[in-house]
Structures are given as C-alpha cells and as structure tokens.
Amino acid sequence: MKHRSAQLAALMAALVVSTLAGAEPHAGDWIDVSAPIDPKTAPVYPGNAPVKLDFMMHYEKGDKLALSSYSLGAHTGTHVDAPLHFIKGGTPVDLVPLQHFVGPARVIDCSPDAKVIDAAELNKHDWKGARRILFRTRNSRNHWMTDPTFHEDFTYVAADAAQLLADAGVELVGIDYLSIEKFHSPDPRTHLILLGKGIPVVEGLQLADVTAGDYDLIVLPLRVSGHEAAPARAILKHRP
C-alpha cells in the first residue's frame, strides 16, 4: 500500500508536466510553446536521463483504470533552470519567485543563419526595455525540439549577450533548445552570468509557430523541492 501511494503521488506530480498528446497547441488566444514529452520525439541532452513513459495499469491489460509511471530528467523538454543549477547555494527551482514566470515577454526572432546570439546579434533586435526575453532561432525553424536526434550545433546565447541582458535587469531568458549554453562549453559563462543574477532560464521552448513581438507569458516549473531544475508548461498570448 505504501508503494502504491508513492506511485500515485509521483503520478499526480508528473501530470502537471504534460497534457494529453492530442491536445491542440492553441487554446483560444493562448499558444502552447511547450515541447511534447514523448520518447519518440523528445531530444535528450547527452548525459541526461532518458524519457520513459509506461502504463502500469491499462484497459488493454484488462484493468479497470489507467495508471502511468514516468521517468525523466529534470532538464527534459521545456524546463526551467534555477540558480542552483550552476551557483553553489543558489535558489532551487521551487523557491524562485513566481513573478519571474508570469508577465509580459518579448519574442526575438533571430537572424535565420545565426548560430550564436552574441552582443552583435542581440543588438540587431529591439530587446531593450523587455522584462522577459524568448529567443526564436534556427532551432525552431528546424523543429529540433520534436526531433529525437540531438543536434550539437544548436544556436545558443554567448556570454557577452547574457551580460547585456543581466545588466539591463531582465527577469527571465528563454531559448528554443535544451541549453542556452554552447554545447560542451568548458566555461559555462552564460549560465553563470544569468543564474548568478537570479535570472531563471527557460530552455527547450517550441517557437516554430510564434512570430516576433510582445506577449503575455505563463511558464510554471514543477514545484520540486530543493532541486536545480524542473520541467515546465509554457504558454504565450499576443499582447494588443
């Protein structure tokens, strides 16, 4: 009974991560910019835990209900990095103030061929004054968040751009692949700059169907106590 209770608790927590696979990406004026959590389509950053979704009970097995078991890493799909991810003693994901995750946001549509968002690329766009910034890049144009093959050459944010954003007082930064940092970077300066200023990072957004402009943003990570990251659901609504 104790084991079953633990399974049910895990199930209830995991349900916040994902809705039914067939749900429409647009609900009214809201746009779902979360990547689906599906082992067939979800890329996994090398070294992270694989995605496993199982039915412990199911109607096809003769059961009277469906009961699922999920196994996945904290950095699966669309997720939030909290300061604790790279800052010793930093804020865990459950204690990041909620105001970071809800409010006006600006989607920046980066140059189609940009493989890095450095200060020069950032300053090509109207970003100043925005409180939350989401970068739409070639990652989205190539639909890489629904491609199970991990692409090492994803577009990322360079340290000089991260510093500009941090100095400007941005409250949240998001990008459309599994990391905001260059793959295998020996010095994770982008993470250190943003998280060191208490700026949470949203990674793994799905922005293929989103245009540049100003939106209302809601992105809520799972309330996982004491850990550095958690999967999240993110939605946008165009501001008039």
MARVOKE-661370 format. One line per field, with one value per atom (N, C-alpha, C): chain; atom name; z, x, y; residue in three letters. Coordinates in steps of 0.05 Angstrom, whole numbers, plus 5000, padded with zeros to 4 digits. Atoms other than C-alpha are relative to their C-alpha. Example, Ala and Ser with C-alpha at 12.3 -4.5 7.8 and 13.67 -1.06 7.14 Angstrom:
mol <- [A_A_A_A_A_A]
atom <- [N_CA_C_N_CA_C]
w <- [5000_5156_5000_4999_5143_5014]
u <- [5018_5246_5018_4984_5273_4985]
v <- [4976_4910_5024_4976_4979_5022]
type <- [ALA_ALA_ALA_SER_SER_SER]
# end
This chain:
mol <- [A_A_A_A_A_A_A_A_A_A_A_A_A_A_A_A_A_A_A_A_A_A_A_A_A_A_A_A_A_A_A_A_A_A_A_A_A_A_A_A_A_A_A_A_A_A_A_A_A_A_A_A_A_A_A_A_A_A_A_A_A_A_A_A_A_A_A_A_A_A_A_A_A_A_A_A_A_A_A_A_A_A_A_A_A_A_A_A_A_A_A_A_A_A_A_A_A_A_A_A_A_A_A_A_A_A_A_A_A_A_A_A_A_A_A_A_A_A_A_A_A_A_A_A_A_A_A_A_A_A_A_A_A_A_A_A_A_A_A_A_A_A_A_A_A_A_A_A_A_A_A_A_A_A_A_A_A_A_A_A_A_A_A_A_A_A_A_A_A_A_A_A_A_A_A_A_A_A_A_A_A_A_A_A_A_A_A_A_A_A_A_A_A_A_A_A_A_A_A_A_A_A_A_A_A_A_A_A_A_A_A_A_A_A_A_A_A_A_A_A_A_A_A_A_A_A_A_A_A_A_A_A_A_A_A_A_A_A_A_A_A_A_A_A_A_A_A_A_A_A_A_A_A_A_A_A_A_A_A_A_A_A_A_A_A_A_A_A_A_A_A_A_A_A_A_A_A_A_A_A_A_A_A_A_A_A_A_A_A_A_A_A_A_A_A_A_A_A_A_A_A_A_A_A_A_A_A_A_A_A_A_A_A_A_A_A_A_A_A_A_A_A_A_A_A_A_A_A_A_A_A_A_A_A_A_A_A_A_A_A_A_A_A_A_A_A_A_A_A_A_A_A_A_A_A_A_A_A_A_A_A_A_A_A_A_A_A_A_A_A_A_A_A_A_A_A_A_A_A_A_A_A_A_A_A_A_A_A_A_A_A_A_A_A_A_A_A_A_A_A_A_A_A_A_A_A_A_A_A_A_A_A_A_A_A_A_A_A_A_A_A_A_A_A_A_A_A_A_A_A_A_A_A_A_A_A_A_A_A_A_A_A_A_A_A_A_A_A_A_A_A_A_A_A_A_A_A_A_A_A_A_A_A_A_A_A_A_A_A_A_A_A_A_A_A_A_A_A_A_A_A_A_A_A_A_A_A_A_A_A_A_A_A_A_A_A_A_A_A_A_A_A_A_A_A_A_A_A_A_A_A_A_A_A_A_A_A_A_A_A_A_A_A_A_A_A_A_A_A_A_A_A_A_A_A_A_A_A_A_A_A_A_A_A_A_A_A_A_A_A_A_A_A_A_A_A_A_A_A_A_A_A_A_A_A_A_A_A_A_A_A_A_A_A_A_A_A_A_A_A_A_A_A_A_A_A_A_A_A_A_A_A_A_A_A_A_A_A_A_A_A_A_A_A_A_A_A_A_A_A_A_A_A_A_A_A_A_A_A_A_A_A_A_A_A_A_A_A_A_A_A_A_A_A_A_A_A_A_A_A_A_A_A_A_A_A_A_A_A_A_A_A_A_A_A_A_A_A_A_A_A_A_A_A_A_A_A_A_A_A_A_A_A_A_A_A_A_A_A_A_A_A_A_A_A_A_A_A_A_A_A_A_A_A_A_A_A_A_A_A_A_A_A_A_A_A_A_A_A_A_A_A_A_A_A_A_A_A_A_A]
atom <- [N_CA_C_N_CA_C_N_CA_C_N_CA_C_N_CA_C_N_CA_C_N_CA_C_N_CA_C_N_CA_C_N_CA_C_N_CA_C_N_CA_C_N_CA_C_N_CA_C_N_CA_C_N_CA_C_N_CA_C_N_CA_C_N_CA_C_N_CA_C_N_CA_C_N_CA_C_N_CA_C_N_CA_C_N_CA_C_N_CA_C_N_CA_C_N_CA_C_N_CA_C_N_CA_C_N_CA_C_N_CA_C_N_CA_C_N_CA_C_N_CA_C_N_CA_C_N_CA_C_N_CA_C_N_CA_C_N_CA_C_N_CA_C_N_CA_C_N_CA_C_N_CA_C_N_CA_C_N_CA_C_N_CA_C_N_CA_C_N_CA_C_N_CA_C_N_CA_C_N_CA_C_N_CA_C_N_CA_C_N_CA_C_N_CA_C_N_CA_C_N_CA_C_N_CA_C_N_CA_C_N_CA_C_N_CA_C_N_CA_C_N_CA_C_N_CA_C_N_CA_C_N_CA_C_N_CA_C_N_CA_C_N_CA_C_N_CA_C_N_CA_C_N_CA_C_N_CA_C_N_CA_C_N_CA_C_N_CA_C_N_CA_C_N_CA_C_N_CA_C_N_CA_C_N_CA_C_N_CA_C_N_CA_C_N_CA_C_N_CA_C_N_CA_C_N_CA_C_N_CA_C_N_CA_C_N_CA_C_N_CA_C_N_CA_C_N_CA_C_N_CA_C_N_CA_C_N_CA_C_N_CA_C_N_CA_C_N_CA_C_N_CA_C_N_CA_C_N_CA_C_N_CA_C_N_CA_C_N_CA_C_N_CA_C_N_CA_C_N_CA_C_N_CA_C_N_CA_C_N_CA_C_N_CA_C_N_CA_C_N_CA_C_N_CA_C_N_CA_C_N_CA_C_N_CA_C_N_CA_C_N_CA_C_N_CA_C_N_CA_C_N_CA_C_N_CA_C_N_CA_C_N_CA_C_N_CA_C_N_CA_C_N_CA_C_N_CA_C_N_CA_C_N_CA_C_N_CA_C_N_CA_C_N_CA_C_N_CA_C_N_CA_C_N_CA_C_N_CA_C_N_CA_C_N_CA_C_N_CA_C_N_CA_C_N_CA_C_N_CA_C_N_CA_C_N_CA_C_N_CA_C_N_CA_C_N_CA_C_N_CA_C_N_CA_C_N_CA_C_N_CA_C_N_CA_C_N_CA_C_N_CA_C_N_CA_C_N_CA_C_N_CA_C_N_CA_C_N_CA_C_N_CA_C_N_CA_C_N_CA_C_N_CA_C_N_CA_C_N_CA_C_N_CA_C_N_CA_C_N_CA_C_N_CA_C_N_CA_C_N_CA_C_N_CA_C_N_CA_C_N_CA_C_N_CA_C_N_CA_C_N_CA_C_N_CA_C_N_CA_C_N_CA_C_N_CA_C_N_CA_C_N_CA_C_N_CA_C_N_CA_C_N_CA_C_N_CA_C_N_CA_C_N_CA_C_N_CA_C_N_CA_C_N_CA_C_N_CA_C_N_CA_C_N_CA_C_N_CA_C_N_CA_C_N_CA_C_N_CA_C_N_CA_C_N_CA_C_N_CA_C_N_CA_C_N_CA_C_N_CA_C_N_CA_C_N_CA_C_N_CA_C_N_CA_C_N_CA_C_N_CA_C_N_CA_C_N_CA_C_N_CA_C_N_CA_C_N_CA_C_N_CA_C_N_CA_C_N_CA_C_N_CA_C_N_CA_C_N_CA_C_N_CA_C_N_CA_C_N_CA_C_N_CA_C_N_CA_C_N_CA_C_N_CA_C_N_CA_C_N_CA_C_N_CA_C_N_CA_C_N_CA_C_N_CA_C_N_CA_C]
w <- [5000_5000_5000_4999_5017_4973_5026_4950_4980_5018_4913_5005_4993_4950_4988_5011_4928_4970_5028_4857_4992_5006_4858_5004_4995_4888_4977_5022_4833_4975_5023_4781_5000_4997_4807_4994_5005_4806_4971_5028_4736_4982_5017_4708_4994_5005_4714_4977_5022_4663_4973_5027_4605_5000_5003_4579_4979_5020_4531_4974_5024_4469_4978_5022_4424_5005_4994_4457_4979_5020_4409_5011_4990_4413_5005_4996_4410_5016_4984_4464_5002_5001_4448_4989_5009_4442_5012_4988_4482_4981_5016_4446_5018_4984_4477_4987_5010_4468_5015_4987_4508_4980_5017_4473_5012_4990_4479_5012_4987_4526_4989_5014_4482_4993_5007_4477_4970_5029_4402_4987_5013_4390_5017_4983_4450_4999_4998_4444_5029_4972_4506_4999_4999_4523_5009_4993_4526_5030_4972_4597_5018_4984_4619_4999_4999_4638_4976_5022_4582_5009_4994_4578_4998_5000_4597_5011_4992_4599_4997_4999_4619_5012_4987_4636_5019_4981_4700_4999_5003_4691_4975_5024_4627_4992_5008_4598_4981_5018_4544_5014_4984_4600_5017_4985_4628_5026_4975_4683_4997_5000_4703_5000_5001_4700_4987_5010_4670_5022_4980_4716_4988_5014_4690_5018_4986_4711_4981_5017_4685_5012_4991_4689_4980_5017_4662_5016_4987_4678_5005_4994_4707_4977_5023_4642_4975_5022_4598_4986_5015_4543_5009_4990_4562_5030_4972_4630_5010_4987_4678_5015_4984_4703_5022_4978_4772_5007_4993_4801_5011_4988_4839_4979_5021_4772_4997_5003_4769_5022_4978_4832_5026_4975_4896_5021_4981_4949_4987_5014_4895_5005_4996_4896_4985_5014_4880_4984_5018_4828_5015_4986_4879_5015_4985_4912_4983_5018_4851_5001_4998_4859_4974_5022_4815_4980_5018_4786_4976_5023_4742_4977_5020_4706_4988_5010_4694_4994_5006_4657_4971_5028_4593_4991_5012_4548_4971_5029_4481_4986_5017_4428_4980_5019_4389_4978_5023_4320_4989_5007_4309_4970_5028_4242_4992_5007_4204_5000_5001_4198_5025_4975_4268_5015_4983_4304_5028_4973_4364_5003_4993_4397_5017_4986_4415_5002_4997_4431_4974_5027_4357_4990_5009_4341_5017_4982_4402_4993_5005_4384_4972_5025_4315_5005_4994_4350_5022_4980_4393_5026_4976_4460_5025_4976_4507_5011_4987_4558_5005_4995_4555_5026_4974_4622_4998_5005_4595_4970_5028_4530_4993_5011_4490_4972_5026_4431_4982_5021_4369_4980_5017_4327_4979_5020_4273_5013_4986_4327_4995_5004_4320_4970_5029_4244_4991_5007_4241_5016_4984_4291_5017_4986_4333_5027_4975_4397_4997_5005_4364_4982_5014_4333_5021_4979_4377_4997_5004_4346_5013_4987_4389_4981_5019_4348_5016_4985_4376_4992_5010_4333_5004_4994_4364_5005_4994_4369_5029_4971_4438_5005_4992_4476_5010_4992_4483_5025_4974_4547_4998_5002_4521_4998_5001_4504_5027_4973_4571_5019_4983_4605_4995_5007_4568_5012_4989_4588_5031_4971_4661_5009_4992_4665_4995_5005_4636_5019_4980_4692_4990_5010_4650_5022_4979_4695_4992_5009_4652_4971_5027_4589_4991_5010_4545_4973_5026_4485_4991_5013_4437_4996_5000_4452_5028_4974_4510_5018_4984_4532_4988_5009_4529_4995_5001_4532_4976_5021_4475_5008_4993_4472_5007_4990_4512_5006_4992_4532_5025_4976_4580_5023_4980_4616_4996_5003_4626_5009_4991_4630_4996_5004_4601_5023_4976_4656_5025_4976_4709_5001_5001_4687_5007_4996_4684_5028_4974_4743_5023_4978_4784_5007_4994_4778_5008_4992_4799_4977_5023_4728_4991_5009_4713_4970_5028_4645_4992_5011_4605_4975_5023_4557_4988_5013_4506_4991_5010_4482_4971_5028_4418_4988_5010_4380_4969_5029_4308_4989_5010_4301_5013_4986_4340_4985_5013_4309_5021_4982_4338_5011_4989_4384_5030_4972_4453_5008_4991_4491_5030_4972_4559_5002_4996_4585_5027_4976_4635_4997_5001_4648_5029_4972_4711_5003_4995_4731_5023_4978_4774_5027_4974_4848_5013_4990_4861_5021_4977_4929_4999_4996_4934_4976_5023_4863_4980_5017_4807_4976_5025_4751_5001_5002_4732_4973_5024_4670_5005_4997_4656_4977_5022_4615_4995_5008_4577_4980_5019_4542_4996_5008_4506_4989_5011_4488_4989_5013_4439_5014_4988_4471_4979_5020_4434_4997]
u <- [5016_5000_5017_4982_5057_5013_4988_5089_4980_5020_5024_4995_5004_5015_5022_4977_5084_4997_5004_5068_4979_5021_5004_5009_4990_5039_5018_4983_5091_4984_5017_5037_4987_5014_4999_5019_4981_5062_5008_4991_5082_4978_5022_5013_5001_4997_5030_5018_4980_5086_4987_5009_5044_4970_5028_4973_4998_5005_4942_5015_4984_4985_4984_5016_4927_4990_5010_4914_5009_4994_4911_5021_4979_4973_4989_5012_4927_4974_5025_4873_4990_5009_4834_5023_4978_4885_5027_4976_4937_5015_4984_4994_5017_4984_5026_5028_4972_5102_5017_4986_5120_5005_4994_5154_4986_5012_5116_5020_4983_5146_4991_5006_5147_5027_4974_5205_5006_4996_5193_5009_4994_5204_5018_4986_5239_5030_4971_5314_5009_4989_5356_5029_4972_5419_5018_4983_5477_5008_4994_5487_4975_5024_5416_4984_5016_5365_4982_5019_5324_4971_5028_5249_4987_5014_5208_4972_5028_5132_4987_5011_5097_4972_5026_5027_5004_4999_5029_4973_5026_4955_4987_5012_4914_4976_5024_4847_5007_4992_4882_5012_4990_4912_4978_5023_4843_4996_5003_4850_4975_5023_4792_5007_4991_4834_5027_4973_4897_5017_4982_4956_5028_4974_5022_5023_4975_5094_5018_4982_5141_5027_4972_5216_5014_4987_5253_5018_4982_5308_4987_5010_5297_5002_4995_5322_4987_5015_5272_4982_5019_5235_5003_5001_5214_5003_4994_5244_5012_4989_5268_5026_4976_5339_4999_4999_5342_5029_4972_5405_5016_4985_5423_5014_4989_5439_5030_4971_5507_5011_4991_5510_4998_5000_5531_4985_5017_5479_4979_5020_5435_4972_5029_5359_4991_5011_5326_4975_5022_5271_4974_5025_5215_4998_4999_5237_5005_4997_5247_4973_5025_5196_4983_5018_5135_4998_5003_5136_5020_4982_5195_4986_5011_5150_4973_5026_5086_5002_4999_5081_5007_4994_5099_5027_4975_5152_5002_4995_5183_5014_4988_5198_5018_4980_5261_5005_4996_5264_5028_4972_5339_5005_4992_5374_4999_5003_5359_5025_4975_5432_5017_4985_5453_5004_4994_5488_5008_4995_5504_4986_5012_5466_5021_4980_5524_4989_5009_5520_4993_5005_5523_4973_5026_5464_4977_5020_5425_4992_5005_5432_4989_5015_5403_4970_5029_5336_4992_5012_5290_4995_5002_5303_4999_4997_5316_4973_5025_5261_4982_5015_5234_5008_4994_5228_5006_4995_5227_5005_4992_5261_5001_4999_5250_5012_4986_5296_4989_5008_5267_5023_4976_5324_4996_5000_5341_4993_5008_5329_4970_5029_5254_4994_5005_5257_5005_4994_5287_4984_5018_5236_5017_4982_5293_4989_5011_5251_4980_5017_5209_5016_4982_5269_5016_4986_5296_5031_4971_5366_5010_4989_5407_5019_4984_5437_5021_4979_5504_5005_4995_5506_4977_5023_5444_5009_4995_5441_4998_4998_5459_5005_4995_5469_5029_4972_5540_5001_4997_5567_4997_5002_5571_4971_5028_5497_4986_5011_5480_5006_4993_5517_4983_5017_5478_4972_5026_5413_4999_4999_5434_5003_4996_5458_4975_5025_5391_4978_5020_5353_4978_5020_5317_4994_5009_5276_5001_5001_5276_5010_4991_5310_4993_5007_5286_5011_4990_5312_4987_5015_5286_5017_4987_5333_5007_4997_5356_5021_4981_5411_5004_4994_5425_5030_4970_5500_5010_4987_5545_5005_4996_5550_5029_4973_5609_5018_4984_5630_5016_4983_5689_4995_5005_5667_4971_5029_5591_4993_5003_5593_4972_5027_5524_4982_5015_5492_5009_4990_5537_4991_5007_5521_4970_5029_5445_4991_5009_5435_5013_4987_5486_4986_5017_5439_4972_5026_5380_4980_5017_5352_4995_5005_5318_5001_4997_5329_4980_5018_5275_5013_4988_5303_4981_5017_5270_4973_5025_5216_4995_5007_5179_4986_5009_5172_4997_5002_5165_4976_5025_5094_4995_5002_5108_5015_4987_5124_5012_4988_5166_4979_5018_5131_4997_5004_5104_4976_5020_5064_4997_5002_5037_5011_4987_5077_4991_5002_5060_5017_4984_5113_5004_5000_5108_5015_4986_5160_4987_5010_5140_5013_4990_5147_5016_4983_5204_5019_4986_5234_5030_4971_5308_5017_4984_5329_5004_4989_5362_4983_5015_5311_4975_5024_5243_4987_5016_5201_4978_5019_5151_4981_5019_5090_5001_4997_5096_4979_5020_5041_5004_4998_5040_4973_5023_4985_5008_4991_4996_4988_5010_4991_4991_5010_4949_5018]
v <- [4976_5000_5025_4978_5047_5005_4998_5032_5012_4990_5045_5030_4972_5111_5017_4985_5133_5002_4999_5115_5020_4982_5154_5029_4973_5215_5009_4993_5212_5005_4996_5206_5028_4974_5267_5023_4979_5309_5001_5001_5286_5011_4991_5303_5030_4971_5377_5005_4996_5367_5000_5005_5344_4996_5006_5342_4978_5021_5292_5006_4996_5281_5013_4989_5301_5028_4974_5368_5021_4980_5427_5020_4982_5473_5028_4974_5535_4996_5001_5543_5029_4972_5606_5017_4982_5662_4991_5009_5624_4980_5017_5589_4983_5019_5527_4999_5000_5535_4980_5022_5473_4977_5023_5415_4975_5024_5349_4981_5020_5298_4973_5025_5236_4988_5012_5187_4997_5003_5182_5026_4974_5257_5018_4981_5288_4995_5003_5301_5000_5002_5286_5010_4990_5325_4978_5022_5276_5001_5002_5252_5002_4997_5268_4973_5025_5214_4998_5004_5184_5003_4997_5193_4972_5026_5131_5005_4997_5133_4972_5027_5069_5000_5006_5044_4976_5022_5003_4985_5012_4991_5012_4989_4998_4982_5014_4978_4976_5022_4936_4976_5022_4894_4987_5011_4881_5016_4985_4934_5019_4982_4980_5029_4972_5043_5001_4996_5072_5013_4989_5086_5000_4997_5112_5004_4995_5115_5015_4983_5170_5000_4997_5171_5019_4980_5232_5018_4982_5281_5027_4973_5350_5019_4982_5381_4988_5012_5344_5020_4983_5381_5029_4973_5451_5000_5001_5464_5026_4976_5518_4993_5002_5524_5022_4982_5556_5006_4993_5590_4976_5022_5526_4983_5017_5493_5005_4994_5529_5017_4983_5571_4985_5014_5537_5016_4986_5555_5017_4984_5585_4991_5006_5586_4976_5024_5519_5008_4993_5517_5006_4995_5514_5026_4975_5579_5024_4976_5623_5015_4985_5679_4998_5005_5667_5023_4977_5737_4999_5004_5716_4986_5018_5667_5009_4991_5707_5030_4971_5773_5004_4993_5809_4988_5011_5777_5008_4993_5793_4977_5021_5741_5014_4989_5759_4979_5018_5727_5005_4996_5718_4996_5004_5720_4971_5028_5656_4983_5015_5636_5003_4995_5657_4974_5023_5600_5008_4991_5643_5027_4974_5700_5015_4984_5746_5029_4973_5820_5013_4989_5838_4991_5010_5793_5011_4989_5815_5029_4972_5888_5006_4996_5877_5002_5003_5869_5020_4982_5912_4985_5016_5879_5018_4984_5937_5008_4994_5950_4976_5025_5879_4987_5013_5844_4971_5029_5773_4997_5003_5753_4971_5027_5690_5001_5000_5675_4978_5019_5643_4999_5003_5615_4978_5022_5565_4973_5024_5513_4994_5002_5526_4996_5003_5533_4972_5027_5464_4979_5017_5436_4980_5018_5407_4991_5009_5404_4977_5024_5349_4981_5019_5313_4985_5015_5257_5000_4998_5266_5025_4977_5312_5015_4984_5369_5017_4986_5392_5029_4973_5454_5019_4983_5486_5029_4972_5562_5005_4995_5587_5030_4972_5653_5002_4996_5678_5017_4986_5708_5030_4971_5779_5009_4994_5778_4996_5006_5746_5023_4978_5802_5025_4978_5855_4996_5005_5822_5002_4998_5815_5029_4972_5887_5017_4986_5910_4993_5007_5877_4982_5019_5825_4979_5018_5778_4970_5028_5715_5000_5003_5690_4971_5026_5633_4995_5007_5595_4974_5022_5542_4974_5026_5484_4993_5012_5442_5015_4984_5490_5028_4973_5564_5004_5000_5548_4985_5015_5527_4971_5028_5451_4995_5007_5425_5024_4976_5495_4994_5006_5488_5020_4979_5552_5010_4993_5559_5028_4972_5634_5011_4990_5646_4992_5009_5604_5016_4987_5635_5029_4972_5706_5004_4997_5697_4990_5012_5650_5014_4986_5689_5026_4976_5749_4993_5009_5707_4999_5001_5704_4972_5028_5637_4999_5005_5607_4979_5019_5572_4988_5014_5520_4981_5019_5476_5010_4989_5523_4991_5007_5506_5024_4974_5571_5001_5001_5548_5016_4988_5576_5028_4975_5640_5022_4977_5708_5018_4980_5763_5019_4981_5811_4998_4999_5824_4982_5020_5771_5001_5007_5753_4971_5026_5693_4988_5016_5639_4976_5024_5587_4991_5009_5546_4973_5025_5494_4984_5016_5436_5008_4991_5451_4977_5022_5402_5012_4987_5418_4995_5002_5433_4993_5009_5417_5024_4979_5457_5006_4996_5450_4983_5015_5423_5004_4996_5410_5021_4979_5465_5000_4995_5483_5030_4972_5549_5007_4991_5588_5030_4972_5655_5010_4987_5704_5027_4975_5761_5024_4976_5829_5019_4981_5881_5024]
type <- [MET_MET_MET_LYS_LYS_LYS_HIS_HIS_HIS_ARG_ARG_ARG_SER_SER_SER_ALA_ALA_ALA_GLN_GLN_GLN_LEU_LEU_LEU_ALA_ALA_ALA_ALA_ALA_ALA_LEU_LEU_LEU_MET_MET_MET_ALA_ALA_ALA_ALA_ALA_ALA_LEU_LEU_LEU_VAL_VAL_VAL_VAL_VAL_VAL_SER_SER_SER_THR_THR_THR_LEU_LEU_LEU_ALA_ALA_ALA_GLY_GLY_GLY_ALA_ALA_ALA_GLU_GLU_GLU_PRO_PRO_PRO_HIS_HIS_HIS_ALA_ALA_ALA_GLY_GLY_GLY_ASP_ASP_ASP_TRP_TRP_TRP_ILE_ILE_ILE_ASP_ASP_ASP_VAL_VAL_VAL_SER_SER_SER_ALA_ALA_ALA_PRO_PRO_PRO_ILE_ILE_ILE_ASP_ASP_ASP_PRO_PRO_PRO_LYS_LYS_LYS_THR_THR_THR_ALA_ALA_ALA_PRO_PRO_PRO_VAL_VAL_VAL_TYR_TYR_TYR_PRO_PRO_PRO_GLY_GLY_GLY_ASN_ASN_ASN_ALA_ALA_ALA_PRO_PRO_PRO_VAL_VAL_VAL_LYS_LYS_LYS_LEU_LEU_LEU_ASP_ASP_ASP_PHE_PHE_PHE_MET_MET_MET_MET_MET_MET_HIS_HIS_HIS_TYR_TYR_TYR_GLU_GLU_GLU_LYS_LYS_LYS_GLY_GLY_GLY_ASP_ASP_ASP_LYS_LYS_LYS_LEU_LEU_LEU_ALA_ALA_ALA_LEU_LEU_LEU_SER_SER_SER_SER_SER_SER_TYR_TYR_TYR_SER_SER_SER_LEU_LEU_LEU_GLY_GLY_GLY_ALA_ALA_ALA_HIS_HIS_HIS_THR_THR_THR_GLY_GLY_GLY_THR_THR_THR_HIS_HIS_HIS_VAL_VAL_VAL_ASP_ASP_ASP_ALA_ALA_ALA_PRO_PRO_PRO_LEU_LEU_LEU_HIS_HIS_HIS_PHE_PHE_PHE_ILE_ILE_ILE_LYS_LYS_LYS_GLY_GLY_GLY_GLY_GLY_GLY_THR_THR_THR_PRO_PRO_PRO_VAL_VAL_VAL_ASP_ASP_ASP_LEU_LEU_LEU_VAL_VAL_VAL_PRO_PRO_PRO_LEU_LEU_LEU_GLN_GLN_GLN_HIS_HIS_HIS_PHE_PHE_PHE_VAL_VAL_VAL_GLY_GLY_GLY_PRO_PRO_PRO_ALA_ALA_ALA_ARG_ARG_ARG_VAL_VAL_VAL_ILE_ILE_ILE_ASP_ASP_ASP_CYS_CYS_CYS_SER_SER_SER_PRO_PRO_PRO_ASP_ASP_ASP_ALA_ALA_ALA_LYS_LYS_LYS_VAL_VAL_VAL_ILE_ILE_ILE_ASP_ASP_ASP_ALA_ALA_ALA_ALA_ALA_ALA_GLU_GLU_GLU_LEU_LEU_LEU_ASN_ASN_ASN_LYS_LYS_LYS_HIS_HIS_HIS_ASP_ASP_ASP_TRP_TRP_TRP_LYS_LYS_LYS_GLY_GLY_GLY_ALA_ALA_ALA_ARG_ARG_ARG_ARG_ARG_ARG_ILE_ILE_ILE_LEU_LEU_LEU_PHE_PHE_PHE_ARG_ARG_ARG_THR_THR_THR_ARG_ARG_ARG_ASN_ASN_ASN_SER_SER_SER_ARG_ARG_ARG_ASN_ASN_ASN_HIS_HIS_HIS_TRP_TRP_TRP_MET_MET_MET_THR_THR_THR_ASP_ASP_ASP_PRO_PRO_PRO_THR_THR_THR_PHE_PHE_PHE_HIS_HIS_HIS_GLU_GLU_GLU_ASP_ASP_ASP_PHE_PHE_PHE_THR_THR_THR_TYR_TYR_TYR_VAL_VAL_VAL_ALA_ALA_ALA_ALA_ALA_ALA_ASP_ASP_ASP_ALA_ALA_ALA_ALA_ALA_ALA_GLN_GLN_GLN_LEU_LEU_LEU_LEU_LEU_LEU_ALA_ALA_ALA_ASP_ASP_ASP_ALA_ALA_ALA_GLY_GLY_GLY_VAL_VAL_VAL_GLU_GLU_GLU_LEU_LEU_LEU_VAL_VAL_VAL_GLY_GLY_GLY_ILE_ILE_ILE_ASP_ASP_ASP_TYR_TYR_TYR_LEU_LEU_LEU_SER_SER_SER_ILE_ILE_ILE_GLU_GLU_GLU_LYS_LYS_LYS_PHE_PHE_PHE_HIS_HIS_HIS_SER_SER_SER_PRO_PRO_PRO_ASP_ASP_ASP_PRO_PRO_PRO_ARG_ARG_ARG_THR_THR_THR_HIS_HIS_HIS_LEU_LEU_LEU_ILE_ILE_ILE_LEU_LEU_LEU_LEU_LEU_LEU_GLY_GLY_GLY_LYS_LYS_LYS_GLY_GLY_GLY_ILE_ILE_ILE_PRO_PRO_PRO_VAL_VAL_VAL_VAL_VAL_VAL_GLU_GLU_GLU_GLY_GLY_GLY_LEU_LEU_LEU_GLN_GLN_GLN_LEU_LEU_LEU_ALA_ALA_ALA_ASP_ASP_ASP_VAL_VAL_VAL_THR_THR_THR_ALA_ALA_ALA_GLY_GLY_GLY_ASP_ASP_ASP_TYR_TYR_TYR_ASP_ASP_ASP_LEU_LEU_LEU_ILE_ILE_ILE_VAL_VAL_VAL_LEU_LEU_LEU_PRO_PRO_PRO_LEU_LEU_LEU_ARG_ARG_ARG_VAL_VAL_VAL_SER_SER_SER_GLY_GLY_GLY_HIS_HIS_HIS_GLU_GLU_GLU_ALA_ALA_ALA_ALA_ALA_ALA_PRO_PRO_PRO_ALA_ALA_ALA_ARG_ARG_ARG_ALA_ALA_ALA_ILE_ILE_ILE_LEU_LEU_LEU_LYS_LYS_LYS_HIS_HIS_HIS_ARG_ARG_ARG_PRO_PRO_PRO]
# end
